[in-house]
């Protein structure tokens, strides 16, 4: 099982490919999304939800089999959401560890090859607390260990939120602190780093901050933070978009890859930053299926280029 997980993790971050986070939208849209022609050229895996992994495409093929037949790895979101953390106002803890071993076994039967668990770290007045970071890191590590034991590659997602008026320097500080604690917890739970993918936030200015850091500053500080905290054994880092616009998410990723090779592959695991243009084209009408698929394909190709440091807005337009 070990080498299989290692090769799966490497396939998830194969050169020029990223991961699509498929949301819980309408069945018709989801079918259009997952049947986009040549999606496998730029997408290595798709994160499904519990409902979706049990569903089938319009032709009756189960979604996991349809993806696998097209050379795309099916994945599954396994956490049950972020809830209020006890005695920690304004902070959250992600739940879903209860019964997770059994759910993983079922998801493997359904065809899943990897999983995702998202922790939420909020920056605010006096937060995040060490309590919040440690609780979330511990949960992430236990989830990752259960995944590897059960035959899934874990995507480890500690998201430091963009919401707030904090500076990029504050985001750097919190992201560095969070990732240090997460990797200590992963080591404590005996997680094999070669058999996981990290899905972090980029180091950016808070949405409400007057000074929005430029593309080069985001790239420089994000890389500096990762080099301080992420062991080279991790095969790849698939960034979340975290509310960045589609173009900006591509530009930031491109700027990091344009700086030359890093210890790990730097790619994308976007939801809205891939899907927003497709949803805008879709407009809830099946007649717009082709336009929606073309919009998705264009963003996937743009981010494929960005993951290789070859993206330009003019080329994507």
C-alpha positions as CSV (number, residue, x, y, z in Angstrom):
1,X,0.0,0.0,0.0
2,X,2.9,2.4,0.9
3,X,4.4,2.7,-2.6
4,X,0.9,2.9,-4.1
5,X,0.1,5.9,-1.9
6,X,3.5,7.5,-2.8
7,X,2.8,7.1,-6.5
8,X,-0.7,8.5,-6.1
9,X,0.6,11.6,-4.2
10,X,3.1,12.1,-7.0
11,X,0.4,11.7,-9.7
12,X,-1.8,14.3,-7.9
13,X,1.0,16.9,-8.4
14,X,2.2,15.7,-11.8
15,X,3.8,18.5,-13.9
16,X,1.3,20.9,-15.3
17,X,-1.6,19.5,-13.4
18,X,-3.7,20.6,-10.5
19,X,-6.8,19.5,-8.5
20,X,-10.3,20.7,-9.0
21,X,-12.5,21.1,-5.9
22,X,-16.0,20.3,-7.3
23,X,-18.7,22.0,-5.2
24,X,-22.2,20.9,-4.2
25,X,-24.0,22.6,-7.1
26,X,-26.8,21.2,-9.2
27,X,-26.5,17.7,-10.7
28,X,-26.7,19.0,-14.3
29,X,-23.9,21.5,-13.8
30,X,-21.8,18.9,-12.0
31,X,-22.3,16.5,-14.9
32,X,-21.2,19.2,-17.3
33,X,-18.2,20.1,-15.1
34,X,-16.9,16.5,-14.8
35,X,-17.4,15.7,-18.5
36,X,-15.5,18.7,-19.8
37,X,-13.4,17.4,-22.8
38,X,-9.7,17.0,-22.2
39,X,-10.0,17.9,-18.5
40,X,-7.2,15.4,-17.7
41,X,-4.7,17.5,-19.7
42,X,-4.6,20.0,-16.8
43,X,-6.5,18.3,-13.9
44,X,-5.0,15.3,-12.0
45,X,-7.8,14.8,-9.5
46,X,-11.3,16.0,-8.5
47,X,-12.5,16.5,-4.9
48,X,-16.0,15.1,-4.7
49,X,-18.5,15.3,-1.8
50,X,-20.2,12.4,0.0
51,X,-23.3,12.9,-2.1
52,X,-21.4,13.3,-5.4
53,X,-19.2,10.2,-5.1
54,X,-22.3,8.1,-4.9
55,X,-23.8,9.7,-8.1
56,X,-23.5,8.9,-11.7
57,X,-23.1,10.8,-14.9
58,X,-26.0,11.3,-17.3
59,X,-25.0,8.1,-19.1
60,X,-25.2,6.0,-15.9
61,X,-21.5,5.7,-15.2
62,X,-20.6,6.4,-11.5
63,X,-18.7,9.6,-11.2
64,X,-15.6,8.0,-9.7
65,X,-15.4,5.4,-12.5
66,X,-16.0,8.1,-15.2
67,X,-13.1,10.2,-13.8
68,X,-10.8,7.2,-13.4
69,X,-11.6,6.1,-17.0
70,X,-10.4,9.6,-18.2
71,X,-7.2,9.4,-16.2
72,X,-8.4,11.6,-13.3
73,X,-8.0,10.6,-9.7
74,X,-11.3,10.7,-7.7
75,X,-11.0,12.3,-4.3
76,X,-13.4,12.8,-1.4
77,X,-13.9,15.6,1.2
78,X,-14.2,13.8,4.6
79,X,-14.5,16.5,7.2
80,X,-17.9,17.5,8.5
81,X,-17.3,21.2,8.6
82,X,-15.9,23.8,11.0
83,X,-17.8,24.4,14.2
84,X,-17.3,26.9,17.0
85,X,-14.3,25.9,19.2
86,X,-15.3,25.7,22.9
87,X,-14.1,28.5,25.1
88,X,-12.5,30.2,22.1
89,X,-14.7,33.1,20.8
90,X,-14.4,33.7,17.1
91,X,-12.4,30.5,16.5
92,X,-13.4,27.2,14.8
93,X,-12.4,23.5,15.0
94,X,-13.1,21.1,12.1
95,X,-15.0,18.0,13.0
96,X,-15.4,14.6,11.4
97,X,-13.0,12.2,13.1
98,X,-15.8,10.1,14.6
99,X,-16.3,7.0,12.4
100,X,-13.8,8.2,9.9
101,X,-11.9,4.9,9.7
102,X,-15.2,3.2,8.5
103,X,-16.1,6.0,6.1
104,X,-12.6,5.9,4.6
105,X,-13.1,2.1,3.9
106,X,-16.4,2.8,2.2
107,X,-14.9,5.6,0.1
108,X,-12.1,3.4,-1.0
109,X,-14.7,0.8,-2.1
110,X,-16.5,3.6,-4.0
111,X,-13.2,4.4,-5.9
112,X,-11.7,7.3,-4.0
113,X,-7.9,7.6,-4.2
114,X,-7.3,10.6,-2.0
115,X,-9.2,12.7,0.6
116,X,-9.4,16.3,1.9
117,X,-9.8,17.9,5.3
118,X,-9.9,21.7,5.8
119,X,-9.0,23.5,9.0
120,X,-9.9,27.1,9.4
121,X,-7.6,29.6,11.1
122,X,-9.0,33.1,11.5
123,X,-6.9,36.2,12.1
124,X,-8.5,38.8,14.4
125,X,-8.1,40.7,17.6
126,X,-6.1,38.4,19.8
127,X,-6.6,35.4,17.5
128,X,-5.7,32.8,16.4
129,X,-4.9,31.4,19.8
130,X,-2.4,28.6,20.4
131,X,-5.4,26.5,21.5
132,X,-7.1,26.8,18.1
133,X,-4.0,26.1,16.1
134,X,-3.0,23.1,18.2
135,X,-6.5,21.6,18.2
136,X,-6.8,21.9,14.4
137,X,-3.3,20.6,13.8
138,X,-4.0,17.6,15.9
139,X,-7.3,16.9,14.0
140,X,-5.5,17.3,10.7
141,X,-2.8,14.9,11.7
142,X,-5.2,12.2,13.0
143,X,-7.2,12.5,9.8
144,X,-4.0,12.1,7.7
145,X,-2.9,9.1,9.7
146,X,-6.3,7.4,9.3
147,X,-6.3,8.1,5.5
148,X,-2.9,6.6,5.0
149,X,-3.8,3.5,7.2
150,X,-7.0,3.1,5.1
151,X,-5.4,3.6,1.6
152,X,-6.1,7.2,0.8
153,X,-3.6,10.0,0.2
154,X,-4.5,12.9,2.6
155,X,-4.7,16.5,1.4
156,X,-3.8,18.5,4.5
157,X,-5.5,21.9,4.3
158,X,-4.7,24.4,7.1
159,X,-6.4,27.6,5.7
160,X,-5.4,30.9,7.3
161,X,-8.3,33.0,6.2
162,X,-8.1,36.2,4.0
163,X,-11.0,37.7,5.9
164,X,-10.0,40.7,8.1
165,X,-8.0,43.9,7.8
166,X,-4.6,42.4,8.8
167,X,-1.4,43.1,6.9
168,X,0.5,40.6,4.8
169,X,3.2,40.5,7.5
170,X,0.6,39.3,10.0
171,X,-0.6,36.7,7.5
172,X,3.0,35.5,7.2
173,X,3.4,35.3,10.9
174,X,0.2,33.3,11.5
175,X,0.8,31.0,8.4
176,X,4.3,30.2,9.6
177,X,3.2,29.5,13.1
178,X,0.3,27.3,11.9
179,X,2.4,25.2,9.5
180,X,5.1,24.6,12.1
181,X,2.5,23.2,14.5
182,X,0.8,21.2,11.7
183,X,4.0,19.5,10.7
184,X,4.9,18.7,14.3
185,X,1.5,17.1,14.7
186,X,1.9,15.1,11.5
187,X,5.3,13.8,12.8
188,X,3.7,12.9,16.2
189,X,0.9,10.9,14.4
190,X,3.5,9.1,12.2
191,X,2.2,10.5,8.9
192,X,4.4,9.7,5.9
193,X,5.2,13.0,4.3
194,X,5.9,11.3,1.0
195,X,2.3,10.2,0.9
196,X,0.5,13.5,1.4
197,X,-0.2,16.8,-0.3
198,X,-0.3,20.1,1.5
199,X,-3.0,22.6,0.6
200,X,-2.1,25.9,2.2
201,X,-3.2,29.5,1.8
202,X,-0.9,31.9,0.0
203,X,0.5,34.7,2.2
204,X,-1.6,37.6,1.2
205,X,-3.0,40.9,2.7
206,X,-6.3,40.7,4.6
207,X,-9.2,41.6,2.3
208,X,-10.0,44.7,4.4
209,X,-6.4,46.0,4.5
210,X,-5.8,49.3,2.7
211,X,-2.4,48.0,1.4
212,X,-2.9,45.1,-0.9
213,X,0.4,43.4,-1.5
214,X,1.5,43.0,-5.1
215,X,2.0,39.8,-7.0
216,X,5.8,39.6,-6.5
217,X,5.5,40.3,-2.7
218,X,2.9,37.6,-2.3
219,X,5.1,35.1,-4.2
220,X,8.2,36.1,-2.2
221,X,6.6,35.9,1.2
222,X,4.7,32.7,0.5
223,X,7.8,30.9,-0.7
224,X,9.8,32.2,2.3
225,X,7.1,30.9,4.6
226,X,7.0,27.5,2.9
227,X,10.8,27.1,2.9
228,X,10.8,27.7,6.7
229,X,8.1,25.2,7.5
230,X,7.5,22.5,4.9
231,X,9.9,19.5,4.7
232,X,11.3,18.7,1.3
233,X,9.8,15.1,1.6
234,X,6.4,16.5,0.8
235,X,5.9,15.9,-2.9
236,X,3.7,18.8,-3.7
237,X,1.9,21.9,-2.5
238,X,-1.5,22.5,-4.1
239,X,-2.6,26.0,-3.1
240,X,-6.2,26.9,-2.2
241,X,-7.5,30.1,-3.8
242,X,-9.2,31.3,-0.6
243,X,-11.4,33.9,-2.2
244,X,-8.9,35.3,-4.6
245,X,-10.2,36.2,-8.1
246,X,-9.6,33.7,-10.9
247,X,-6.9,35.9,-12.6
248,X,-5.1,36.8,-9.3
249,X,-4.9,33.2,-8.2
250,X,-3.2,32.3,-11.5
251,X,-0.9,35.3,-11.3
252,X,0.3,34.5,-7.8
253,X,0.9,30.8,-8.7
254,X,2.8,31.8,-11.8
255,X,5.0,34.3,-10.0
256,X,6.1,31.6,-7.6
257,X,6.9,29.1,-10.3
258,X,8.7,31.7,-12.4
259,X,11.2,31.9,-9.6
260,X,12.6,28.5,-10.5
261,X,12.5,25.1,-9.0
262,X,11.5,24.6,-5.3
263,X,11.9,21.5,-3.1
264,X,8.3,20.6,-3.9
265,X,6.0,20.9,-6.9
266,X,3.8,24.1,-6.6
267,X,0.4,23.7,-8.2
268,X,-3.3,24.5,-7.5
269,X,-6.3,23.0,-5.9
270,X,-8.9,25.6,-6.6
271,X,-12.7,25.6,-6.3
272,X,-14.2,29.0,-7.1
273,X,-11.1,30.3,-8.9
274,X,-11.7,27.6,-11.5
275,X,-15.4,27.4,-11.4
276,X,-16.6,31.0,-11.2
277,X,-16.2,31.7,-14.9
278,X,-17.8,28.3,-15.7
279,X,-20.8,29.1,-13.4
280,X,-21.1,32.6,-14.9
281,X,-21.3,31.0,-18.4
282,X,-23.7,28.3,-17.2
283,X,-26.4,30.6,-15.9
284,X,-28.4,27.6,-14.7
285,X,-29.3,26.5,-18.2
286,X,-28.3,23.3,-19.9
287,X,-28.2,25.1,-23.3
288,X,-25.0,26.8,-22.0
289,X,-23.3,23.6,-21.3
290,X,-20.6,24.0,-24.0
291,X,-19.8,27.6,-23.0
292,X,-19.5,26.5,-19.4
293,X,-17.2,23.7,-20.2
294,X,-15.0,26.0,-22.4
295,X,-14.8,28.5,-19.5
296,X,-13.7,25.8,-17.1
297,X,-11.2,24.4,-19.6
298,X,-9.7,27.8,-20.2
299,X,-9.1,28.4,-16.4
300,X,-7.7,24.9,-16.0
301,X,-5.3,25.5,-18.8
302,X,-4.3,28.9,-17.5
303,X,-3.5,27.4,-14.1
304,X,-1.6,24.5,-15.7
305,X,0.6,27.2,-17.4
306,X,0.9,29.0,-14.1
307,X,2.1,25.8,-12.3
308,X,4.9,25.8,-14.8
309,X,5.7,29.6,-14.6
310,X,4.4,30.1,-18.2
311,X,1.1,32.0,-17.6
312,X,0.3,35.3,-19.1
313,X,-3.1,37.1,-19.0
314,X,-2.9,37.9,-22.7
315,X,-2.5,34.2,-23.5
316,X,-5.4,33.2,-21.3
317,X,-7.7,35.8,-22.7
